[in-house]
Amino acid sequence: MSKIRPVKKCYRCGNILQVDSPTEKGYITKEILEASPSGALLLCDECHEEQSKENKGEPNVPEDLLRMLKGAKASDALIVYVIDLFSFECAFSSKINELIQKLNLIVIANKSDLFPKSSYPSLRSFVSHRFRTKGLMIKDDDVFLTSLSSLGDVSEIKREIEERRNGHDVYIIGARTSGQTFFLNAFLRGYSNVSTRYVTTKEYEGKGERYMQIPLDMSSTLFQTPPISLSNSILGIMDLESALTIMPKDIIKTRKTSLKPGEGLFFGPLAFLFYEKSNSHHVELEIRASMKIDIVKANDLGKEKTFTKLRNASSLELKIGDLEYYDAYDIEIEESGKRDIGVAGLGFVSFKGDNQKFRIYVPRGVAIYCSRSKM
């Protein structure tokens, strides 16, 4: 008699679990797999590490957005998720993901012009992986790298939307500054209304912001949704003028440095990264940040003095107080491949994993992450 057994998959990234090759996708420790009861939800080792290293602060989500996405779920709509490719890793909301995880989904990865074109294949793969770790089952082919602007060409994406929506509604979602409005303005160029309805706008929550509703045919509509906030981002604690000064506008230049255990990096008054310990004498770092930074090395005993000096010299307007208003996280690296440590809205550092331990300080409520390298 033939036997049929279900194949066990990681419930975050969707890869088939396997115990043979630690360097391949879906690897899980054999003892954990064998000890798990039938039907248990399992994580591959990589997803387990990423989940344990991410602080749990999520961005605030407008109630109007959640109500709209409930409608999207009921109508089996197509979701177009716009992200800021430079800093999207901490912009996910578990509430949103739960509503859209079974819907048809494509991703517009904006600001690809900030990265060298040689990195595009790895960036596309990184984006799809990050979405899968959040329970959103997309493939590399579902990710469209682009640079949205007032003159941007989105004709390829428009064709993809029309093909994939299968006559259903379309909802455009994304964090504030991700590029939603740029995309919609580009979408409207060359737009032909084939319905008897009009392009309209609607105000949500009485905040004075208005969002477009664009007819796609006689019965379906493209909806612009209220943006996900930047409440857990560096940009969310800054006034608009200061935030604009640190948002990257050109290809991100990589700065290289090395740290010995006990030394650290100060990104102005915004974040501090200390190298605690490792099997190696030092660690080589590649720094990609959204601002011109002075790399200042200081041991742990001198961090408060250095922080005060940098804070007093900074022209950035921050809604935070002294070092006591910063959260601290310890990050232990167990992987041997290239890794990133990042701060939402600010940037990330890349290095080769070698059992290092870092401590990072960020303003209270700002999210950090540690993942496989973006580039």
C-alpha positions as CSV (number, residue, x, y, z in Angstrom):
1,M,0.0,0.0,0.0
2,S,1.3,3.4,-0.9
3,K,1.8,6.0,1.9
4,I,1.4,9.7,1.6
5,R,3.0,11.9,4.2
6,P,2.8,15.7,4.4
7,V,6.1,17.5,3.8
8,K,7.1,19.7,6.7
9,K,7.8,23.3,5.9
10,C,9.0,26.3,7.8
11,Y,5.9,28.3,8.7
12,R,7.7,31.7,8.3
13,C,9.6,31.4,5.0
14,G,7.8,28.4,3.5
15,N,11.0,26.4,2.6
16,I,10.9,22.6,3.0
17,L,12.6,21.6,6.2
18,Q,15.7,19.4,5.8
19,V,18.4,18.2,8.2
20,D,21.2,17.3,5.8
21,S,22.8,20.6,4.8
22,P,23.2,23.6,7.2
23,T,24.1,25.9,4.3
24,E,20.9,25.2,2.3
25,K,17.5,26.7,2.7
26,G,15.1,25.1,5.2
27,Y,17.8,23.6,7.5
28,I,16.6,22.6,10.9
29,T,18.5,20.7,13.7
30,K,17.6,17.0,13.4
31,E,16.9,16.7,17.2
32,I,14.3,19.5,17.0
33,L,12.6,18.0,14.0
34,E,12.4,14.5,15.5
35,A,11.2,15.8,18.9
36,S,8.4,17.9,17.4
37,P,4.8,16.5,17.7
38,S,2.8,15.9,14.6
39,G,1.3,19.1,13.2
40,A,3.6,21.4,15.2
41,L,4.5,24.7,13.6
42,L,8.3,24.7,13.0
43,L,10.9,27.3,12.1
44,C,14.0,26.6,10.1
45,D,17.2,27.6,11.9
46,E,17.6,30.8,9.9
47,C,14.1,32.0,10.6
48,H,14.4,31.1,14.3
49,E,17.6,33.2,14.5
50,E,16.1,36.2,12.7
51,Q,12.9,36.0,14.8
52,S,14.8,35.9,18.1
53,K,17.1,38.8,17.0
54,E,14.4,41.3,16.0
55,N,13.1,43.6,18.6
56,K,9.3,43.4,18.6
57,G,8.5,47.0,18.2
58,E,6.1,47.4,15.2
59,P,4.9,50.5,13.5
60,N,1.5,52.0,14.3
61,V,-1.2,51.1,11.8
62,P,-4.2,53.3,11.1
63,E,-7.5,51.7,12.0
64,D,-8.8,52.9,8.6
65,L,-6.1,50.8,6.9
66,L,-7.1,47.7,8.8
67,R,-10.7,48.2,7.9
68,M,-9.9,48.6,4.2
69,L,-7.7,45.5,4.2
70,K,-10.6,43.5,5.7
71,G,-12.5,44.6,2.7
72,A,-9.6,43.6,0.5
73,K,-9.6,40.1,2.1
74,A,-13.3,39.7,1.6
75,S,-13.1,40.6,-2.1
76,D,-9.9,38.6,-2.8
77,A,-8.1,41.7,-4.0
78,L,-4.6,42.1,-5.4
79,I,-2.2,43.8,-2.9
80,V,0.5,46.0,-4.2
81,Y,3.0,46.5,-1.4
82,V,5.4,49.5,-1.9
83,I,8.6,49.4,0.2
84,D,11.5,51.7,0.7
85,L,14.3,49.3,-0.4
86,F,16.9,51.1,1.8
87,S,15.0,50.7,5.0
88,F,11.9,48.4,5.1
89,E,13.0,45.5,7.3
90,C,11.2,46.8,10.4
91,A,8.1,48.3,8.6
92,F,6.0,45.1,8.8
93,S,2.9,44.9,10.9
94,S,1.7,41.5,12.1
95,K,-1.9,42.8,12.0
96,I,-1.5,43.7,8.3
97,N,0.3,40.5,7.4
98,E,-2.5,38.4,9.0
99,L,-5.0,40.1,6.8
100,I,-3.1,39.9,3.5
101,Q,-1.1,36.6,3.8
102,K,-3.5,34.6,1.6
103,L,-4.1,37.3,-1.0
104,N,-2.3,37.8,-4.4
105,L,0.7,40.0,-3.7
106,I,3.3,41.9,-5.6
107,V,6.0,44.1,-4.2
108,I,7.3,47.4,-5.6
109,A,10.8,47.8,-4.1
110,N,11.4,51.6,-4.5
111,K,14.7,53.5,-4.4
112,S,16.7,50.8,-6.2
113,D,18.8,53.7,-7.6
114,L,20.5,53.9,-4.2
115,F,22.2,50.6,-4.9
116,P,24.6,49.5,-7.6
117,K,22.9,47.6,-10.4
118,S,25.2,44.6,-9.9
119,S,23.5,44.0,-6.5
120,Y,19.9,43.8,-8.0
121,P,19.6,40.0,-8.1
122,S,20.7,39.7,-4.5
123,L,18.4,42.6,-3.5
124,R,15.4,41.0,-5.1
125,S,16.2,37.7,-3.4
126,F,16.6,39.5,0.0
127,V,13.3,41.3,-0.3
128,S,11.4,38.1,-1.2
129,H,13.1,36.3,1.7
130,R,12.2,39.0,4.2
131,F,8.5,38.9,3.1
132,R,8.5,35.1,3.5
133,T,9.9,35.3,7.0
134,K,6.8,37.5,7.8
135,G,4.5,34.8,6.5
136,L,3.9,36.5,3.1
137,M,4.6,33.8,0.5
138,I,6.2,35.7,-2.4
139,K,8.8,34.6,-5.0
140,D,11.7,36.6,-6.4
141,D,9.5,37.2,-9.6
142,D,6.9,39.0,-7.5
143,V,9.4,41.7,-6.6
144,F,9.8,44.7,-8.9
145,L,12.9,46.9,-8.3
146,T,12.2,50.5,-9.4
147,S,13.0,54.1,-8.6
148,L,9.7,56.0,-8.3
149,S,9.7,59.7,-9.2
150,S,7.4,62.2,-10.8
151,L,8.9,61.1,-14.2
152,G,9.2,57.3,-13.4
153,D,8.0,54.8,-15.9
154,V,5.7,52.2,-14.3
155,S,4.2,50.7,-17.5
156,E,5.7,47.2,-16.7
157,I,4.1,47.3,-13.3
158,K,0.8,48.5,-14.6
159,R,0.7,45.6,-17.1
160,E,1.5,43.2,-14.2
161,I,-1.2,44.6,-12.1
162,E,-3.8,44.3,-14.8
163,E,-2.8,40.7,-15.5
164,R,-2.6,39.5,-11.9
165,R,-5.7,41.2,-10.5
166,N,-8.0,39.0,-12.6
167,G,-10.8,41.5,-12.6
168,H,-10.6,42.2,-8.8
169,D,-9.9,45.3,-6.8
170,V,-6.3,46.5,-6.1
171,Y,-5.0,48.0,-2.8
172,I,-1.8,50.0,-2.7
173,I,-0.2,49.8,0.8
174,G,3.1,50.9,2.2
175,A,4.9,52.9,4.9
176,R,5.0,56.7,4.8
177,T,7.8,57.9,2.5
178,S,7.9,54.4,0.8
179,G,6.7,56.0,-2.5
180,Q,2.9,55.3,-2.6
181,T,2.0,58.7,-3.9
182,F,4.8,58.7,-6.5
183,F,3.6,55.4,-7.8
184,L,0.0,56.6,-8.1
185,N,1.0,59.8,-9.9
186,A,3.0,57.7,-12.3
187,F,0.1,55.3,-12.7
188,L,-2.2,58.1,-13.7
189,R,0.0,59.2,-16.5
190,G,-1.5,57.6,-19.6
191,Y,-4.4,56.3,-17.5
192,S,-7.6,55.7,-19.5
193,N,-10.9,55.5,-17.6
194,V,-13.0,52.8,-19.2
195,S,-15.8,53.1,-16.6
196,T,-18.6,55.6,-16.1
197,R,-17.2,56.4,-12.6
198,Y,-14.7,59.2,-11.7
199,V,-11.3,59.2,-10.0
200,T,-12.2,60.3,-6.5
201,T,-10.4,61.1,-3.2
202,K,-11.5,60.3,0.3
203,E,-10.4,61.7,3.7
204,Y,-9.8,59.3,6.5
205,E,-9.9,60.0,10.3
206,G,-10.4,63.7,9.7
207,K,-6.7,64.3,9.4
208,G,-6.9,66.4,6.2
209,E,-5.1,63.8,4.2
210,R,-6.9,62.5,1.1
211,Y,-6.5,59.2,-0.7
212,M,-7.3,58.3,-4.3
213,Q,-9.8,55.7,-5.6
214,I,-9.2,55.0,-9.3
215,P,-11.7,53.0,-11.4
216,L,-10.1,50.1,-13.3
217,D,-13.3,48.9,-15.0
218,M,-17.0,49.1,-14.4
219,S,-16.9,47.2,-11.1
220,S,-13.3,47.2,-9.8
221,T,-11.2,49.9,-8.2
222,L,-7.6,50.7,-7.3
223,F,-7.5,52.0,-3.7
224,Q,-4.8,54.1,-2.2
225,T,-4.6,53.3,1.6
226,P,-3.5,55.4,4.6
227,P,0.3,54.8,5.1
228,I,1.8,52.7,7.8
229,S,3.5,55.1,10.2
230,L,7.2,55.6,10.9
231,S,6.6,55.3,14.6
232,N,9.4,52.7,15.1
233,S,11.9,54.4,12.7
234,I,14.6,56.9,13.3
235,L,12.7,59.2,10.9
236,G,9.7,59.1,13.3
237,I,11.5,60.8,16.1
238,M,12.8,63.7,13.9
239,D,11.2,66.8,12.6
240,L,10.5,66.8,8.9
241,E,13.4,69.1,8.0
242,S,16.0,67.0,9.8
243,A,14.5,63.8,8.5
244,L,14.9,65.0,4.9
245,T,18.6,65.8,5.6
246,I,19.4,62.2,6.4
247,M,17.3,60.4,3.8
248,P,19.6,59.2,1.0
249,K,19.3,60.8,-2.4
250,D,22.2,59.2,-4.3
251,I,23.9,55.8,-4.5
252,I,24.8,54.9,-0.9
253,K,28.5,55.1,-0.4
254,T,30.1,52.3,1.6
255,R,32.5,53.2,4.4
256,K,34.8,50.5,5.8
257,T,36.3,50.3,9.2
258,S,37.4,47.7,11.7
259,L,36.7,47.4,15.4
260,K,38.5,45.6,18.2
261,P,36.5,44.1,21.1
262,G,35.6,46.9,23.4
263,E,35.4,49.6,20.7
264,G,32.3,51.1,19.2
265,L,30.8,53.3,16.4
266,F,28.7,56.4,17.0
267,F,26.3,57.5,14.3
268,G,26.1,61.0,15.5
269,P,23.5,61.1,18.4
270,L,21.3,58.6,16.6
271,A,22.7,55.1,17.3
272,F,25.8,53.5,18.9
273,L,27.1,50.1,18.0
274,F,29.7,48.4,20.3
275,Y,31.7,45.3,19.5
276,E,31.6,43.3,22.7
277,K,33.6,40.1,21.9
278,S,34.5,37.5,19.3
279,N,36.8,34.6,18.5
280,S,38.6,37.0,16.3
281,H,40.9,40.0,17.2
282,H,38.8,42.4,15.2
283,V,35.8,42.7,12.9
284,E,35.7,44.4,9.5
285,L,32.5,46.5,8.9
286,E,31.0,47.9,5.8
287,I,28.7,50.9,6.8
288,R,25.8,52.1,4.7
289,A,24.0,54.9,6.4
290,S,21.5,57.5,5.3
291,M,23.6,60.4,6.6
292,K,27.2,61.7,6.5
293,I,28.7,60.2,9.6
294,D,31.8,60.6,11.7
295,I,33.1,57.2,12.8
296,V,34.1,57.6,16.4
297,K,35.7,54.7,18.2
298,A,35.3,54.6,22.0
299,N,35.5,52.0,24.6
300,D,32.4,51.2,26.8
301,L,33.6,53.4,29.6
302,G,33.8,56.5,27.3
303,K,30.4,56.1,25.6
304,E,28.5,58.6,27.8
305,K,31.1,61.3,27.4
306,T,31.3,60.7,23.6
307,F,27.5,60.6,23.3
308,T,27.2,64.0,25.1
309,K,29.9,65.6,22.9
310,L,28.2,64.3,19.7
311,R,24.8,65.3,20.8
312,N,25.8,68.9,21.7
313,A,27.5,69.2,18.3
314,S,24.6,67.9,16.3
315,S,22.2,70.1,14.3
316,L,19.5,67.4,14.2
317,E,16.3,68.1,16.1
318,L,15.5,65.0,18.1
319,K,12.6,64.3,20.4
320,I,14.7,62.4,22.9
321,G,16.7,63.0,26.0
322,D,19.9,61.7,27.4
323,L,21.3,58.2,27.1
324,E,18.8,56.8,29.6
325,Y,16.2,57.3,26.9
326,Y,17.9,54.8,24.6
327,D,17.1,51.2,24.4
328,A,20.0,48.7,24.4
329,Y,20.1,45.3,22.7
330,D,22.6,42.5,22.7
331,I,23.1,40.7,19.4
332,E,24.9,37.4,19.3
333,I,26.0,36.2,15.9
334,E,26.1,32.4,15.4
335,E,26.0,32.3,11.6
336,S,29.2,32.2,9.5
337,G,27.9,34.0,6.4
338,K,27.7,37.7,5.7
339,R,25.3,39.4,8.1
340,D,23.6,42.8,8.5
341,I,22.7,44.7,11.6
342,G,20.4,47.6,10.8
343,V,18.4,50.5,12.4
344,A,15.0,51.4,11.0
345,G,15.4,54.6,8.9
346,L,19.1,55.0,9.4
347,G,21.0,52.3,7.6
348,F,22.9,49.1,8.3
349,V,26.4,47.6,8.7
350,S,27.6,44.4,7.0
351,F,30.2,41.9,8.2
352,K,31.2,38.3,8.1
353,G,29.7,36.3,11.0
354,D,32.2,34.8,13.4
355,N,30.5,34.3,16.8
356,Q,30.6,38.0,17.5
357,K,28.6,39.8,20.2
358,F,27.4,43.4,19.7
359,R,25.5,45.8,21.8
360,I,23.5,48.5,20.0
361,Y,21.9,51.6,21.5
362,V,19.0,53.3,19.7
363,P,16.4,55.9,20.8
364,R,13.5,54.3,22.7
365,G,11.0,52.6,20.4
366,V,13.2,52.5,17.3
367,A,13.4,49.1,15.8
368,I,16.6,47.2,15.0
369,Y,17.2,44.0,13.1
370,C,19.8,41.3,12.3
371,S,19.5,39.3,9.1
372,R,21.4,37.8,6.3
373,S,23.2,40.5,4.2
374,K,21.1,42.6,1.8
375,M,24.0,42.9,-0.7
